[in-house]
Amino acid sequence: WLVLIVVLFSKALTLVYLLMNEDMLVDRQYSHGVGLVLRAYWAADEENRAKIADAATLTRVVGGGVPEGEQHWPYSEIYERQMQ
């Protein structure tokens, strides 16, 4: 019984943690997806880069041209590294 109670308590704590940090988890998944798209973009040839950019609505800009609203701290550095 003790093992069952400990396991259920652990599951409940995990669920509470996930519910409290939902925004952070979604943000991490979003940044991971962006990273995968960017890797595919740079690995593709010119024709496929255009297709990927159209599908993902990517716009190439220089480092200083990124709009202020697109700076997602703390992930903005990750985006910049992946775009270089």
N, C-alpha and C positions, 0 to 999 in steps of 0.2 A: 504494500500500500504506500509506503513511504516513497518508493521510486516513482510510482504513478503520480503522486502528488507533486513531487519535485519536477517531473517532466511537464505536467500540466501548468504548473506555476511558471516554468521557463517559457513555455509556448505563449502564455498570457503576457508575460513581460515583453517578449519579442513582438507580439501583435501591438501592444501599446507603443513600443518604440517606433514601429513602422508607421503607425497612425500619426504619431507626433512629428515625424520627420518626413512626411509624404512629399513635401515640396523639394526637399534636398534630394530624395531618391529620384523624383521625376527629372530634376535638373541634371543629375549625374547620368541618367539614361539618355537624356537629350544630348548632352555633351559627348557621350560615347557614340551616339548615332551620327552626330556631326563629324566626329573624328573618322568614322568609317567611310562616310561619304567623301570626305576630303582625300583620304588615302586612295579611294577608288578613282577620284577625279585626277589626281596627279599620276596615277599608274596607267591611266588610259591614254590612247593616242588622241590626236587633235579632234577627229570626228566624234569619237565617243565622249571626249571631254565636253563638247558642245551639247550632246544629248543628256549627259549627267547634269550639267549646269542648268539646262532647261527644266529637267524633271525635278531638281532640288531647289530651283530658283536661286542658284548661286550667282553672285555678282563679284567679280574680281576688283579689289580696291587696294591701294597702297596702304601701309600701316597707319599713316595719318588721316586717311580718308574714311576710316570706320566711324559711323555715326556714334555719338555718345551713348545713345540708347541701346546700342549693341554690345556695350562693354558689360559682360556678365561676370562680375567678381564672384568667386575667385577663378572662374574658368576662362576669362579673357586671355590670359597668358597661354593657356592650352590652345585656344583657337589660333592665336598668332603664331605659335610654334608649328602648328600643323599646316598653316598656310604658307610658311616659308619654304 
